[in-house]
Amino acid sequence: MSDPIMEDVKHKFMWDTIIDIFKKVRNNEVIFDKDGVFKYVVKHPETGKMSIMYFDCQNGVTKIKYYICNKVFNDLNTSRNCYLCKYTSQYKNHLGNCIFCPAKTKTPVHKNCLNGYFDLVNWFNFNQIPYLEEDIFNTIIHYCEKIRDVEYKEGVILRSQFDEMTKKINKFQIKPFDKVLVRNFDHKKWCATFFSHYEYVGNHVKYRYCCIDGMCYTQCIPYEGNEYLVGTTYVPK
């Protein structure tokens, strides 16, 4: 089974959107119609496509997450409309087992997901937001930011890192026996070796750059011009 990839870009976009909507509702920057419905326009972070979302005053975080997953990104049937849960559910033999959650936060047994952050932000509807005490509203925003900026466990492959490295790799062609520098994660040191071949597994990419030592890696750059990186964790120029 291939290693899952955490959709950290979509996760961050989702919670930036949630925070923005909460603040606009709080500051009366959205207009509710006679039926208690307001319109919110969101732009896809990559394609720039605009999507219109309609929310009822009784809605809240759950509805926003649904719209982001299903309407903006077209990620249908995403587990709990949450990209942290989507990552976890990709371990097919352990569906819903939170031990595979990519979040580094350790949740005490007496609290729910991410130290209860989800529970608090899910509690409030839009019609309550304008009337909350300032400290309560600020706590909600703080918890949304904690979810958005969650730290990931060591070994979790992030979409942002993977795509950025892929863009860099695509600028040059790697051939068998080319000298390369490889590593799996940004905090690991670059090692010198010789490239062998690309490896793909199913619909996911698993350690795509395989070398003559039999090991495969997610990050690979030419040795030539990057000699100074050997044994360091520096980012290539």
C-alpha positions in Angstrom: 0.0 0.0 0.0 1.4 3.4 -1.0 2.1 6.2 1.5 -0.7 8.8 1.8 -0.1 12.5 1.2 -1.4 15.1 3.5 -3.3 17.8 1.6 -1.9 20.6 3.8 -2.6 23.3 1.2 -6.3 22.5 1.1 -6.4 22.1 4.9 -4.9 25.6 5.3 -7.2 27.1 2.7 -10.3 25.6 4.4 -9.4 27.1 7.8 -8.4 30.4 6.4 -11.9 30.5 4.8 -13.6 29.5 8.1 -11.7 32.3 9.9 -12.6 34.9 7.3 -16.3 34.0 7.3 -16.5 34.1 11.1 -14.8 37.5 11.1 -17.1 38.9 8.4 -20.2 37.7 10.2 -18.9 39.1 13.5 -18.2 42.5 11.9 -21.5 42.6 9.9 -19.7 42.4 6.6 -22.2 39.9 5.2 -25.8 40.6 4.4 -28.5 38.1 5.6 -31.6 38.1 3.4 -35.1 37.9 4.8 -34.7 34.1 5.1 -31.5 34.4 7.1 -29.2 33.4 4.2 -26.0 35.1 3.2 -23.7 34.7 0.2 -20.0 34.2 0.3 -17.7 34.1 -2.7 -14.5 32.1 -2.6 -11.7 31.7 -5.1 -9.9 28.4 -5.7 -6.3 28.8 -4.5 -4.8 27.3 -7.7 -7.2 27.7 -10.6 -8.7 31.0 -9.5 -12.2 29.7 -10.2 -14.8 31.6 -8.2 -17.4 29.6 -6.3 -20.5 31.0 -4.6 -21.5 29.5 -1.3 -24.8 30.2 0.5 -25.1 29.8 4.2 -28.1 29.7 6.5 -27.8 31.6 9.9 -28.1 28.2 11.6 -25.1 26.9 9.8 -21.5 26.9 11.0 -18.1 25.2 10.6 -19.6 21.9 9.4 -21.4 23.5 6.5 -18.3 25.5 5.5 -16.1 22.3 5.5 -18.7 20.6 3.3 -18.7 23.4 0.7 -14.9 23.6 0.6 -14.5 19.9 0.1 -17.4 19.2 -2.3 -17.9 22.5 -4.1 -14.5 24.1 -4.3 -12.1 21.2 -4.5 -14.7 18.6 -5.7 -13.3 16.1 -3.2 -16.5 14.1 -2.8 -16.9 11.7 0.2 -13.9 13.1 2.0 -14.0 11.6 5.5 -15.8 14.1 7.8 -15.0 16.8 5.2 -11.7 17.1 6.9 -8.3 16.7 5.2 -6.7 15.4 8.4 -9.3 12.7 8.5 -8.9 12.1 4.8 -5.2 11.4 5.3 -6.0 9.0 8.2 -8.7 7.2 6.2 -6.2 6.4 3.4 -4.8 3.7 5.7 -7.4 1.4 4.3 -7.0 -1.4 6.8 -7.4 1.0 9.7 -10.3 3.2 8.6 -11.0 5.9 11.2 -8.2 4.9 13.5 -6.9 8.2 14.9 -3.5 6.7 15.6 -2.7 7.5 12.0 -3.8 11.1 12.3 -1.0 13.3 10.7 -1.3 15.9 13.5 1.5 16.0 16.0 -0.8 17.1 18.8 -1.3 14.5 21.4 -4.9 14.5 22.6 -5.6 13.4 26.2 -8.0 10.5 26.4 -10.6 12.7 28.1 -10.7 15.2 25.2 -11.8 14.9 21.6 -9.8 15.6 18.4 -6.9 18.1 18.7 -7.4 18.8 22.4 -11.1 19.6 21.8 -10.4 22.5 19.4 -12.9 21.0 16.9 -15.6 20.7 19.5 -15.5 24.3 20.5 -15.5 25.8 16.9 -18.2 23.4 15.8 -20.5 24.5 18.7 -21.5 27.9 17.4 -23.8 28.9 14.5 -23.5 32.1 12.5 -26.5 33.8 14.2 -24.6 33.5 17.5 -21.3 35.0 16.4 -22.2 38.7 16.5 -23.4 38.4 20.1 -20.6 36.5 21.7 -18.4 38.0 24.4 -15.2 39.3 22.9 -13.0 36.8 24.7 -15.1 33.9 23.6 -15.0 35.0 20.0 -11.3 35.5 20.2 -10.9 32.0 21.6 -12.9 30.5 18.7 -10.6 32.3 16.2 -7.5 31.2 18.2 -8.7 27.5 18.1 -9.4 27.8 14.3 -5.8 29.1 13.9 -4.5 26.2 16.0 -6.2 23.7 13.7 -5.1 25.6 10.6 -1.4 25.7 11.7 -1.3 22.2 13.1 2.2 20.6 13.3 2.6 17.4 11.5 4.3 14.2 12.7 7.7 13.3 11.4 7.3 11.2 8.3 4.1 12.8 7.0 4.4 13.7 3.3 2.9 17.1 2.7 1.4 18.0 -0.6 3.1 21.5 -0.5 6.6 20.0 -0.1 6.0 17.2 -2.6 4.7 19.6 -5.3 7.4 22.1 -4.7 10.1 19.5 -5.0 8.4 18.0 -8.1 8.5 21.4 -9.8 12.2 21.7 -9.1 12.9 18.2 -10.3 10.9 18.7 -13.5 13.4 21.4 -14.5 15.9 18.8 -15.4 15.9 15.2 -16.7 17.4 12.5 -14.4 18.9 9.5 -16.2 20.2 6.2 -14.7 23.6 6.5 -13.0 23.3 10.3 -12.8 24.9 11.7 -9.6 22.2 13.0 -7.3 21.5 14.2 -3.8 18.5 12.5 -2.0 16.5 12.7 1.1 12.9 12.1 2.2 12.0 15.1 4.4 13.2 18.7 4.8 14.7 18.0 8.2 16.9 15.1 6.9 20.4 15.6 5.5 21.2 15.3 1.8 23.1 12.2 0.8 25.0 11.6 -2.4 24.2 8.6 -4.6 23.4 7.5 -8.2 19.9 7.6 -9.7 18.3 4.4 -10.9 14.6 4.9 -11.8 11.2 6.3 -10.9 8.8 4.3 -8.9 5.0 4.7 -8.9 2.5 2.8 -6.8 -1.2 2.9 -7.6 -2.8 6.4 -7.7 -0.2 7.7 -5.2 3.4 8.4 -5.6 5.6 6.5 -3.2 9.3 7.5 -2.8 9.4 8.2 -6.5 13.2 8.5 -6.9 14.9 5.2 -6.6 18.7 4.9 -6.5 21.2 2.1 -7.2 21.5 1.3 -3.5 17.9 0.0 -3.6 16.4 2.9 -1.6 13.8 5.3 -2.9 13.3 8.9 -1.9 10.7 11.7 -2.2 13.4 14.4 -2.8 16.1 14.3 -5.4 18.3 17.0 -7.0 21.4 17.0 -9.2 24.7 16.6 -7.4 26.4 18.9 -9.8 26.0 22.5 -8.6 24.7 21.4 -5.3 27.9 19.8 -3.8 27.8 22.1 -0.8 24.5 20.6 0.3 26.0 17.1 1.1 25.5 16.3 4.7 23.3 19.4 5.4 19.6 20.1 5.7 19.8 23.3 3.7 17.3 24.2 1.0 18.7 24.2 -2.6 19.0 27.6 -4.2 
